[in-house]
Amino acid sequence: MRQASLAKPALAPATAPLRGRRDFYLMAGLLAAMLVGFAGLAATVGWDETIAQLKSLTGGQMVILLLLSLTNYTLRGLRWHLFARRLGLPLPLRHNMLHFMGGFAMTITPARLGELVRLRWIGRISGWRLERILPLPVVDRAFDIAALGLVLAGGVMLSQSGGYGAAPVAALAIATAFFITRPQLISAAVTGLWRIVRRWPRRFVALRQAARSMAGFTSPGLALPALGLSILGWCAEGYALFLLLTWFGADISLAAATVIFIFSLLAGGLTGAPGGVGGAEASMLMLLSAHAVPFSIAVPAMAIIRVTSLWFAIAVGLVMFPIAERHAQRALVRRRE
C-alpha cells in the first residue's frame, strides 16, 4: 500500500517540465503572433512614422505607464485579500498578494483558467479542500466584470465622441456580475444543469456548496470597498491609454480613451483566446479609428498599451510564480510532518 502511494508523486517531476514547456511555447507563440501582426500594421502605416512615434516615448513616460498598470494589479490584489479574509483564510496580506500576482503568469491560458493555480497554493498552505476555496476566484472575477461594466457605462455617458455601442456590453457585464454574485441563482442554475446532465454528482454537490458559501461576499460592507478598488484599478489602465495617446498627439478625451480600453479588454475576453490576444488589438484599432485617431498613432499606441498591461502582468507573474510555488510546497511539507 505504501509503495503504491509513493509511486504517484514520482510522476510529477516528469509531467511538470512538459507543462512548463507547453506554457512557454504558448506564450512565445502568442507573443510572436502579436509581433507579426504589429509588423504588418506598421508596414501598412509606414515604418518611418511608426518608429518615429515609438522613439518619441521617453523612458520616464514608459515608467509612468507601467506604474499605472502596477497600481491596477495592486488594488485588485488588495481586493483579493479582502475576499480571502471574508472567506476565513488565515493568510497574511503578503501571502495573498504573492498568490494574486503569481497567478498572472497563467494569464495566457484559455479563459485564464490557469490562474486557478492560486487555489493550489492556498490549499497547500491552509489545508482547505477545493470547494471551500472555489468561491474566491469566482467572486473575484465577478467583481472584475462588474467594475469593468460600471467603468464602461460611465465612460459611455461621459464621452462626447460616440462609443454608445458599448452600452449593451456594459449592461451585459453588470448583469453577468449580478448573477455570479447571487448564490441563490447559481445554486438554482447548478441544480437545473444537474437535472439535465445527471452525471458527476460529487462535482455538482461541490458547486452547490461553493455557491452557498458566496453569500457573505454580497454584504455592502465588503462589496462596496471591493468594487471601489476594482473601479480605481481599471480607471488607472484607462488613464494610461489616455496619457499615451495624448503624448502621441491624438485629440481624445479621458472618457473616450477609457471606453476604448475597457471595451477592447472585454471584446478580447469574449473571443476566448488566451489573454484576449487578437480580439483586443483589433477592437482597439477599430475604436481608435472611429474616434479619428490616425493609424500612425493608433498602431504604436495599441502595441505599447498591450505590452504595459497584458505582457507586463505576465512578466510580474513569472517573477512571482516560482516564489509562490516554493512557498506552497514548503508549507505542504511542514503540514505533513
Secondary structure as UniProt FT lines:
FT   HELIX           2..7
FT   HELIX           9..11
FT   HELIX           12..45
FT   HELIX           47..56
FT   HELIX           59..87
FT   HELIX           93..102
FT   HELIX           103..106
FT   TURN            107..108
FT   HELIX           110..116
FT   HELIX           117..126
FT   HELIX           130..133
FT   HELIX           135..158
FT   HELIX           164..166
FT   HELIX           167..180
FT   HELIX           183..197
FT   HELIX           201..212
FT   HELIX           213..218
FT   HELIX           220..247
FT   TURN            248..249
FT   HELIX           254..270
FT   TURN            271..272
FT   HELIX           274..276
FT   TURN            277..278
FT   HELIX           279..290
FT   TURN            291..292
FT   HELIX           295..306
FT   HELIX           307..311
FT   HELIX           312..336
//
